[in-house]
Structures are given as structure tokens and as C-alpha cells.
Amino acid sequence: MKKIITLFLSLTTAACLFAQTAEDALNIAQEYYEGTARSMAMGNAFTALGGDLGGLAINPASSGVYRCSQFSFTPGFTTSRSAVNYLGKADDARKTGFTVSNFGALLSFDTGNYSGLLNYSFGFVYNKKNSFRSAMNAYGSTDNTSMLSSLAAGLEGIDASVLDENNFNLGISWPAQLAWNAYALAPLSVLGGKYADVEDSYLASTENYDEIADELQIGGMLNQRFNRRTYGGNEEFSLNFGGNVSDFLYFGVNLNMLAVSNTVEEYYEEKAGNPSDFQDGFVSMDNSYWLRTTGSGVNLKVGAILTPVAGLRLGATVTTPTVYALVDEWDYTMNTSFNNGNSYTEYSPTGRYDYRMTAPMRFSVGAAYTFLDRGLLSVDYERVNYARTRLSGENGAPAVFTDENAYMSQNFLGSNIVRAGAEIKLGQSIALRGGYQYYSPAVKGYAARQAYSAGIGFNLGQATTLDFAWTKLAAVSDSFQLYDDYSSAVSVPVGTNTHSLSKVVCTLAVKF
């Protein structure tokens, strides 16, 4: 299980640091290959295989194996599932959408030679590398803690005159600024008495002052609700060149151009069970948050496949570090209401931050063996050291992200990835496939991830194939909070979210 994370992103950073956190950087750096139905069904264990446009993203030398030209297209559906337990309440969420996992074309040219360079090829392939599609719901009731109380505590030491400036570039939490504007927070001095001269401390509308206990406490039961939706993914566009030397050495190189698109939508609400319990007449507060990350990256990938003996293939690849130029845009909306009939709506400006990210280099090796012209087994090993992930400012200066880069160096790990696949042919027209993938933890304290896959392929003639595949990224459980800890006297609720991702795809491939 992961360590506890605060899901409502806004509460962990000041406005000037809304660029990617270390965990968000990891989401971009990680790769969960999709590909064609054939490659996905076999767990994408294609470092030593070729002849498939899905394998081209795994090893560029796959194109050297081709003796003819080919086009393929792979549409499908992605489904994310989430099971949440929060404050003793269980809720499930599911999100399904259409996706295109892979498409591309490759042109192969015969040199006419009997030795040396026998053929060469040029290709273009699109491949989905990571899907951010997810949905999550959480709800429950508590009279111990409140997001507004967390926001109030976060303003400790800030003078009210600064909040009155309504300047979203002063390093103040944007939701806290909106809560101040919407009359959900007030100076603690409004209580009078011993608090009359207290400066730079704040009171939330959800808090009452208990004169007997001489302390602040949540006024009554609060019904809390949270929804989170994410969209987008990492996409790779590859320009490929490959060749075949004497049917012994296959080589290839990809110039990979990557596109990042990730949209996060979050909604949090806390509503009074009985507004008369609250001295300030609090009825409800809701806070909506929107974040969109877009950008592009580039890397170079080279690979080779050897056939030392009949039936055996050995492969290897190296991928250079990927350099990204990224942009974050975000905004907030807060609504508050009170039992005197007053209600307020406050909007933040739209924030924007441009920055860069460098994802670490990767390498892989693989072996495949075909037997009796009826089947094959393939195994890959891939290594990537996520501790070398780095963030920097738009001009390349790393100082802006000193804390995030230090955290990644100390807590991110070198990840070992194992992929295995098998295929067996039933006659000349049908093939059955299966695969497995293992991803060791990328961060200290996180869980390993596993993926399972299966598929079937049909040969529709000498030039056309139709393949189907199902793959599932196995469920993992995370612990979460909806807002930050703010007092040693209370415990902010901790929930669990068990989530998984599955895909069903179909590939139509035509040789020409």
C-alpha cells in the first residue's frame, strides 16, 4: 500500500508551486505500453520479436524483420474501476471510454542482395504509452475535522491585510484565499475575550468556540463528499528506420515524439447536517478544482535483434532520457452558504506555469524461442531508474524544484520490469496468446504492479489478420486524505482507494 497522500491537490502547495509535484512527474515518466492486440495479448514481450507494429515501440529493430509492407489500426475500450472506503462508507466508480492504442504503417524495401543488407524499412507508428483515465468517489460524515479548519490552520502567521489584497500571487493557498473571500474564514480575534488581541490566526465557519472547554471544535456533523475524474494519457509518435543484415542482425532506430495531456477535475463538498449546530450559521461549502497538463517530449531509441541459432532470437534496446516541455493550467471555484440566506461564489484566476521535465533513460534485453512452427515463448527485462527524474523551470534552472528533485532522488527507485508472453497456433488460421507483466515499485513504500493479458488472432488470408486482446493492470490500494493534517488534537480521516485499469482492443492489419 502507498503512503498516505492528500488527494485534493491544492492543499499541499502554495500557488507559485502548482507545477508538477514529484508524484505527477512519476505518472508522466512511467510507461505501460499498449500496442497492437497481438503485442498486448503477449504482455508486450517483444524486445526479441519483430514483424508487428506494436513491437516497434518496444524494439525499433522489429521493422527489420519485415519482408513486406503493412498497415494496422487498433481501436478499443479502456475501463477504470475504483472502490473507496471513507469514514466507513463504501463507494464504487467506473469510467469507460473509447481509445486508440496503436496505428501505423511500414514500408519495406528489398535490396536484391543475397548477403549483407537484405532489406530496409521506413515506418510511422502511434502508440499509447500510459492512460490517465480514472474516476473516484468518496463520501462520509464526521464531526471531528473539516477542510475549512485545515485551510484556516494553513493561514497561521499571515496578516489579514494580505488576504484583503486578494492577490493570488502571494504564495497563499488559493482555496484558502477563496474561503476568505467567501466569508468561510474569519480572524480568531472576532471571538473577543482572550482572543481579542490574537493576530494572524483564523477561525473556520465550521468551528464553534466552547467556553466551558475553552477550545475550538467542529460545531456539528459534516457530510463530506469528494469526486475526482482524470482524462488523457501519454502518446508516442515514432519515425522508424530499420534493416536486415544477412538474416542474422536486425537493427532499428526510432525518433520518438511524445505528447502529454492530463486533465484532473476534483469536487469537494462539506455540508452541515444541522446548520443550527454551527455558531456562524454554516450550511455548506464546495470547492471545484481543475488542472490541465499538456506538453511534448522527445527521445531516441535504438535496438537490435540477433538470431544466433535457428528458433532463438536475442534483443536489446536503449532509450535516451526524454526531455519534456510542459504547461500546467488550473483554476478554482468556491461556493458557500449560511442559514441567514447569504450565499457567495468566488472564482480564482486561471493559473499557468511553464516548466521542463527530464525522464530517465531506459534499457531492455529479451529472448524469444519458436518451436515446431506452432508456438513461441518470449521474455523481456527492462530497467529504468526513476530517481533520476528531474524537474526544472522554463529556462532549465533546477532551483525552482529543489525540494521535488531532492525528494525524487531520495525516494524514487530503480524499477525492474519483466514481461513474458506466449503464442500457440491452432492450424493455419487461429492463434491463442497470453502474457504477464511485472513492475517493481518505483517509489519507496509503494506496491509493485502486475498486468495480465490474453488474446486470439485470426488469419483472414495471405494479407489480412484480425486480432483481439484483453489486458488488465491489477488492482492496487492507496491510502488517502481529502485535506491536510492541521492539529495534533484531531485525526484527519484516512480512506482507502482500490483501483485497476483494463482494456479490450482489436487490430486489423493488412500487408501489401
N, C-alpha and C positions, 0 to 999 in steps of 0.2 A: 504494500500500500504506500502511496506517496505521502510525503509530509503534508501537513495542513496548509492549504492555500486559501487566500481571500479571493472569492470569485468576483465580487463587484470591483472591477479593475481600478476604479477611480480612487479608492480609499488608500491605496498603498503608495501613491506617488504625488508629488507636487505637480502643478500644471506645467512647469517648464521641463519636466522629465517624462512626458507622456509618450515618448518614443518607445520602441520595443523593450520590454523587460527581458531578462535573461531567459525566462521560460518561453516567451514568444519567439525569441531568436532560435531556440531549440526547435520549435514547431516548423520553422522555415528550413532549418538545416537538415532535419530528418527526412528520409526518403522511404516511402512504402510503394515500391514500383507497382504499376498496374500493367499495361501492355496489351497484347492480344489475348484472346481466350485460350489459345494453346499455351502461351508462356505463363499466364496467370494460373491455369489449372495445374501446371507443373511447378508451382511455387517460385516462378521466375528464376529457376536454377539453370541459367543459360550462359554462364561465363565460358563454358567449353562447347556450347552448341551454336548452331547457326541456322540459316535458312528460314528465319522468322523475323518479321518486322518488330515484334515485341522484344525479341532478344537483342535487337540493335541498340536499345537503350542500356542494356546490361553490358554488352561487349560489342564495340564497333566492328570487330573482326567478323561478326555474324554476316555482314554483307559480302565478305569474300567467299563464303561458302556457296552463294547463289550462282547458278549457271543460267538463270533466266531472269527476266524482269517480273515484278509483282506489284500489285496494289492491294491494300487491305484497309478495312474500316471496322472499328469496334465500338458500337454503342452499348449502353447498358443502364442499370439502375443501381444506385447506392442507397443503402438504408442504415441510418444510425439509430441506436437504441440506448436509452438511459433509464436506469432505475435508481430513484433517490429516496433516501430516508432522512428526514429532517424533523427534529422535535417530535419524534415518534410517529410522524405521518409519512406514508409511502406514496410515491407518485411515479408514474412511468411516462416516458415521452419517446416518440418515434418520428423520424423525419426521412422521407424517401424522395428522391429526385432523379431525373434523367441525367446521364453523364455520357461523355465520350472518353473512353480510356486510351484509345490509340487510333491513329490513322497515318497512312504514309504510302510512299511509292519508291521503288528502287529500279534503276536501270542498270542491267548487267551487259557487259561487252566482252566478247570472245576475241582474244588477240590472234588466234590461229596458231599459237606456238604449241610445241609438244613438251617443252620444259621451260623452266623459268616462269615468267609472269604469264599464266594461262588465261586469266580473265581479270577484269577490274569492274568496279561498280560505283555509281553515284546514287545517293538516296536522300530523301527528306522524310523525317518521322516526327510526329507529335505524340507525346506520351504524358499521361497524368502521373505525377510523382507523389502527391500527397493530397488527400481530401480533408478539408476543414469542416465538412458538413456535420452538424450536430444539433441536438435540441436537449434542453434540460428544464425541468420544473421542480420547484421546491416550495412547500408551504408548511405552516405550523403556527402555534400560539405560545407566547411566553410573556411573563410579567417581570422578568429579571433584567433584560437588556434591550437596547434599542439602537438602530442605526443613527438616529438623531443624537443620541447620547454619545456615540462614537465620534460623530462629527464635531460635537461641542468640545469633547476632550481634545480633539486634534487641533483646536484653535488656542489651546493654552499658551499664554505668553504673547499673543497677538493683540495689539490695541484695537479697540472698536473703531477708531477713526480710520484705520487701514481698511477694515471691512466696508466702511461707509463710502470709500473711494470706488467700490465696485470695479476694481481693476483686476482682470483675470490673468495678469502677467506678473503678479507679485509673489508667486510661489505658494499661494494658498490653495488648498484642495477646492476644486471647482464645485463639487456638491455642497461643501460647507459654505462657500460664498453664496450659492443659490438658496440654501436653507436660511441664511441670514437675511437675504433679500425677501424671502417669502415668509418672514416672521415666525419661523420654526425654531429659531435660536434667539437668546437674549442675554445681556450681561448678567452675571450672577449677582451683581450689586442691586438688581431690581427687587431682590428679596428683602432688602433692608437689614436691620438688626446688625448682627456681627458681620454680615456680608456687605454692608453699605459701602465700605471703603475698599473692597476687594476689586482689583483691576485685572484685566486681561484673562478673566475666567468666564465660562459661559454655561448657560442653562438651556436644556432642550425642552421643547414643548411637551415631550412625553414624560418629563420628570416632575415629581412633586417634592415639596420640602416638608419633611416630617419633623415638627417642632419637638415632639417628645423624644424621638431618637436623635434629633439634631443632625439629620443627614438627608441627602437627596436619594430618591428611589423612584423607580418606574411607577407611574400613577395607577396603572391597572393592566388588564390583559391587552396585549397587542397581537393582532393577527398579521403575520408576515407572509408575504408571497414573493417569489422570485422566478423569473423566466429568462432563459438565455438561448439565443439562436445564433449559430455561426454558419457562414457560407464561404464558398470559394475553395482555393487549393493552389498547389504549385504545379505549373505546367512547363514541359520541356519541349523545345523545338530544336531538332538536331539536323545539321547538314553533315552527311557522311561520305567518306571515301574509303573504299576497301579493295583488297586484291587477294589473289590466289597464286602462290608460288609453288609450282610442281606438285599440287595436291598434298603438300606437306605443311606448309606455313600459310596461314590465312592472317591477314593484318587489316587494321582499320583505324580510322580516327574520326571522332565526332567534334564538331564545333557546336556546343550546346548553348542555346539562348533560353533563359528561363523567365517565366512570368509569374509574379506573385499577386494573388488577390485574396484578401481575407477580410470579411465583414463580420463584426460582432454586434449584436443587439441585445441589450440587457434591460430588464424592467424589475424594479424593486418597489414593494409597497408595504407600509405598516399602517394598520387601521385599528382604531380604538374599539375594543369590544363593547365598552360603555363610556361614551365621551364624558359623562358626568363624573367619572372617576379621576379625571385629569384637571388639575387646578387651572390650567391655561385654556381649558375647553378644547383640547386637541381632538380632532376627528380622524384625519388621515394625512399621510404624506406619500407621494410616489415620485420616483426618480427614474428617468429613462436615460439610457446611455447608448451612444452609437460610436463605433470605431471602425474605420476602414484603412487597411494597409494595402498599398499597391506598390509595385516596383518591378524591376527587371534585374537579371543577373547573367553572368557568362562564365563558362569554363571550357576546358579542353579535356577530352577523354581519348586515350589510346588503348588499343588492345591487340592481342594476338591469340591464335589458336593453333596448336600443333597436333599432328596425327602421327605419333611415333611408331605405332603398330596398328594393324587392322582392328577396327572396332573401338579403339581408345582415342579419346581427344582430351587435350590439356589446354586450359585457357588462363589468361591473366589480363588484368586491366589496371590502369592508373588514371585517376581523375584529379586534375589540378584543383586548388582551392577555388571556390565560387565567390565572385565579388558581386554584391548586390547594391543597387541604389534604390532606396525605399522612401516612401512617404506615408506618414500617419496623418489622418484627419479624424476629428472627433467633436462631439458636442453633447450637451446635457439639457434636459428639461425637467423641472421640478414643479409639482403641484402640491399645495397644502390647503386644508380646510379646517374650520373651527366651528364650535356649536353656537356661536353668535351670528352665524350666517356668512361670515367673511371667508373668502377663498382667494388664493393667489396662484398665479402661474408665472414662472421665471425661466428665461432661456439664457443659456451661455452663448458666447460667440462660437464660431466654428474654429477649432484649433488646427494647426498644421505644423508638422515637424518633418524636415528632410534629413536623412542620415544614411549611413552606409553600414553594410554588414559583410563580413567575410566568413563563409562556411569552410570547414577544414577539408583537406584533400582526402581521397578515399583510394583504397586498392582492393582488388579481389583476385582470387585464384579459384579454379574449378576443374573438375574432371568428369567426363561422361563416358559411358561404355554402352555400345549397342551389341545386341546378341540375337543371333538366329534371324536377323532381318525382321524380327517381330516386336522387339521392345528395346527400351533403353533406360538407363539409370543415370542421374546427374546430381552432383553435389557441388555447392559453391561455399566459399568462405569469404566474407568481406569485413574490412576493418576501417573504422573511422574514429578519430579522437575528437570528441565534441568539446573537450577542454580547450581546444584551440579556436573555438568560435569567438569572433571579436565584433564589437560594435564600435562605430566611430561617428563623428559629426559629419556634416555635409562636405566639409573641406578635408576630411580624412583624419582629423585630430581625434585621438582616442580619449583625451582628458574628460570630455563630456560624459563618458560612460566608464569612468574609472571603477566605480563600485560594481557595476554589472559585469565588467570584464574580469575583475578580481574574483567575483562570485563564481563565474563560469570556470575560471582556472582552478579554483579550489574544490568545486562541487561537481562539475561535469566529468564524465568518464570516457575512456576509450571503449567503444561499443563493438562487440563481436557479433556478426550476423551470419547465420547459417541458413542456406536454402537447399532443399532437396526435392527432386521430382522424379516421376516415373511415367512411362508411356508403354502401352502394350497394344498391338494391332490385332484386331479380330478380322481376319481376311484382308481384302484389299480396300475396303470401303469404310471401316469403322475403327476408331482408336479410343481407348479409355485412358484417362490421365488422373494423376493425383499429386499433391505437393504439400510441403510443410516449410514454414519459415520460423526462425527464432531470432529475436533481437534482445541482446543482453541490455541491462539498464544503462541509460545514457546519463543519469544523474544519481548521485548517492541517495539511497533511501527509496528510490523508485523501483517499481516492479519490472521484470522482463516482460516482453510482449511476444505472443505467438500468433501465427496465422495458419489456417488450414484451407485447402482448396481441392477441387475435383472438377472433372470436365469430360466431355465427349466430343469427338471430331468426326465429321463425315466427308469423305472424298466424293465429290459430285461429278467427277470426270477427270480428265487429264489436266485441266487448267483451273478448276474451281474447288475450293474447300469451304465448309461451313462448320464452325466450331462454337461450342458453348462452354461456359465455365462459371463456377460459383466459388467465391473465396470469402473468408471471414477472418477479420482481425479480432482475436479472442478478447473477451471482456476483462477489464481491469477495474479496480476500485480505488477511488481517490477520497480523501477527507477534505472537507471544505468549510469555510466560514463565509457568511454573507457580508460581514463587516469586521473591522479590526478589533482586537482586544483593546480595552481602554481603562480598565480598573482592575486592581488586584482583588477587589471585593466581590466581583461578579465574574461569571464564566460565560463568554460568548458562545452560543450554540454551535456545535460541530456536527455536520451532516456527512453522509457518505453517498457517493455517486458511482454506480457501476455501469460502465458504458462499453459498447462494442460497435463495430462497423462491418457491414457485409456488402458484397457486390454480386450482381448477376450480369454477365456480359455475353455478347455474341459477336463473332468475327466472320465476315465474308472476305475471302481472299481470292484474287484472280491472277493467274500467271499469264504472261504474254511475251 
